[in-house]
Amino acid sequence: MTSFDTSSPQLNVWRALLALAVVFVMLATTGWTALRTQRSATPLQASLSAWQHGRIDGHRLPDPDTDPARLTRFFASLTDSQRAFLARRYPLAVGNMNGAPVELRYRANRIALGQARKVELKRMRDTSLTPAGQQQAGRRMHRFAALMRPGRHILAFDPDGSGRIAEVFGDLGRAERVSVVVPGVDTDLLTFQRTYRRYSAPVGMAEALYAAERAASPATRTAVIAWADYTAPSGLGMDAATAMRAEVGAVRLNAMLRGLPGTAPVSLFCHSYGSVVCGLAARALPGRVADIAVAGSPGMRVEKASHLRTGAHVWAMRDADDWIQDVPYLELGGFGHGADPVSSGFGARVLSARGAEGHSGYFVPGTQSLANFAEIGVGAYDAVHCAREDDVCHAGLSGTPTAGRA
């Protein structure tokens, strides 16, 4: 039997590491939790709490986290005036409630944006803030005002912290095909829309995809959701190298999908870290999700497409100049996101990204990457361009043409 020298430097190092690990676990389960619970309620939490204690015509309101189908039935049982009352009384709760009528969510979020704008106007004049803090308040105020403009349809809104947001382009209630753009790192309220490098931001991505889908199939009623309703990593640090943010995002993505109206097929278009979110969401996706298409992906947390356990078609593309190809495609101890989705061994249908020019160019009009996304979005699989000449990305597909395709 081997004996160990209890005074050896190596053993002392391991003891120190073990002690640190125990402290880490204790902090994670007690200290940090306690700090979080002491934090004052966010505006969304306050609105949800008020909803949970609210009544209408003497009846308790349903749990906001209940099955979206139940919430849909609840709102359908109300009069127009009752629904309008709930949107005014609990704007953030109703505006973020999966299963609530989308038009009511738009109305509620417009009210919530107006309230958030007033808060930032007050902060702009708050002399206790630093000049940088006042400037940040001004940027947020202008963003909220822009989101309130006529014709904008805000499906979700949370002003807390860096913020979460989702916007719809097209008529979601009458759509025959629905597309969802899931963005990656550095996505928040202030980067949701950009003037410079427009198509690298969720709004520009969704607008470009919506226009391309309408051009690809003018007779098809489509809707596109710019979905930035999760807390994305900031920069390429620890959060971007792990799945922590993606795990929470996957739960939120599936909750949104389950609350969509109608039965139209849904296609997910997941960029960069957004493909990690989609990979983790895959096995719990509703059956109406027909496609998961990833671009510039660091991995989907699996080694093969079949491990996603989804009935959706899995597509992948990467531009030849995309720096993401230099990221190690592995997962070790929670770091990294698994195999390369465009590799032959992964098993995705690999699409051409010609013209994309780097990591942020996949949704730029005129690129083959955007054209391919649009064809997938309208269900015209026979029209996509594969990355390789053997057209293997068409294998096993019937080229389902969308009804009314021109």
Secondary structure, DSSP 8 states (H G I E B T S, - for coil): -----TT-HHHHHHHHHHHHHHHHHHIIIIIHHHHHHHS---HHHHHHHHHHT-EETTEE---TTS-HHHHHHHHHTS-HHHHHHHHHHSHHHHHT-TTS-HHHHHHHHHHHHHHHHHHHHHHHT-TTS-HHHHHHHHHHHHHHHHHTSTT-EEEEEE-STT-EEEEEEE-TTT-SEEEEEE--SS-STTTSS-STTGGGSHHHHHHHHHHHHHHH-TTS-EEEEEEE-S----SSSHHHHSSHHHHHHHHHHHHHHHT-SS---EEEEEETTHHHHHHHHGGG--TTEEEEEEES-S--SBSSGGGG--SSEEEEE--TT-GGGGS----BTTBS-BS-TTSTTT--EEB--TT--STT-TT-TT-HHHHHHHHHHTT-GGG--BSSTT-GGGTT------TT--
